[in-house]
Amino acid sequence: MMVMNRSTFISEELNQLDRLCRRRTMKRFVFQGVQRIRFQDQDLINFSSNDYLGMSQHPRIKVSAQKAISIAGTSTSSSRLICGNLDLHEKLESELAILKGKDSSLVFASGFTANVGLLSSLVGEGDHIFSDALNHASIIDGCRLSRATTSIFRHGDLEHLENVLKNFRATGRRLVVSDSVFSMDGELADVPGLVKLCEQYDCCLMLDEAHATGVMGSRGGGLVEYFQDRGEVHPDEVGLLMGTLSKALGSFGGFIASSSLVRDYLINKCRSFIFSTALPPSAVGAALASLELVRLEPSLREKLWKNVGLLRKGLEQNGFFSGKSETPIFPVLFASEHRAMEMSERLLDHGFFVAAIRPPSVPLGTSRLRITVTASHSSSQIEGLVHSLAKVRETLGVD
Ligand SMILES: *Cc1c(COP(=O)(O)O)cnc(C)c1O
């Protein structure tokens, strides 16, 4: 009886998602090299991955991952605190700290667990979190798990944030948290503005640099470095920098860059760090090689920015985009979930994969194609994509 009730509730919820055009399924791909994928017997160019520098298929990174496996094996088989801590982990952490301009860093099993673990260990009941409305799901879950009072401020609206800060001058720890590059829009957080408000209202600032690490700034350090390059911000002014190894760095895992004191605290208090197996040697080996390439091959970023410029121009000329994206992420919005899905499906016939993103990943009424361009796309692939977008829009007519 129990089971039947439950299954009715499950299929009802799924049917409800079907009706809203929000039911999700997984597509199965074959990876065939840099930004080339095979899906349902079609060879496609991928414009949806977060592999901004093409690192995941880079020969040097593959070799480094393989070497780490041959030395240390396929698993650490333990948490860092028991017997899983290798010199490789500590080397990676010191490299990440240097990249981020902080004293130290700590790696996690994923960016998701880094956010959840950090937020839930650093603030708690009686404390206050101020969180941007478009922050990543892992930040939202971290806020919930922390049990701190959480106030959401309107996306990127620092006037609103200031009003909220004024209204909550309570005691307790106070943390402002924001994505630095917003994952679904490609917008930049106003880091100098956030730093100023945090100083004024006595808050710690935490930035999620998942889409900025390896990409933004003169050395690929992230958005804080981007503003540091302009003389507007210093890394000391941002207490907590979270990032992931799984996007531009082409590996897997997450990290927090901070003071050594915060690192020591996390090692003792952060449950997603303490009770989870240390990153496998392959992921650490890959990330180390990738950080070396970020340092030694600025040409990868140069190529990325050239491609970003090319795609932006094409999208603007065809009326697909008029926003402000200064990143490799371009949202092309549609009036309905259905239309975004249709565009994505029709693009397959033209040899391109661009995923449609629907609620709850994005707010209601903002379903979109989220196009990401990388250093490994060619000019003709980018021009081809823009051409095909225009063609598909023409055949589909008004939404
Ligand atoms: C992808 C992402 C994460 C999670 O990182 P994973 O390493 O994939 O778990 C966190 N924050 C943002 C903004 C992201 O885009």
The ligand as an ORCA input file, in Angstrom:
! r2SCAN-3c Opt
* xyz 0 1
  C      29.393     24.083    -11.583
  C      29.225     25.024    -10.478
  C      29.433     24.625     -9.151
  C      29.679     23.192     -8.771
  O      30.925     22.752     -9.166
  P      31.165     21.180     -9.421
  O      32.640     21.037     -9.300
  O      30.638     20.895    -10.783
  O      30.421     20.446     -8.359
  C      29.342     25.583     -8.158
  N      29.057     26.874     -8.453
  C      28.840     27.281     -9.725
  C      28.549     28.721     -9.977
  C      28.910     26.374    -10.762
  O      28.652     26.779    -12.008
*
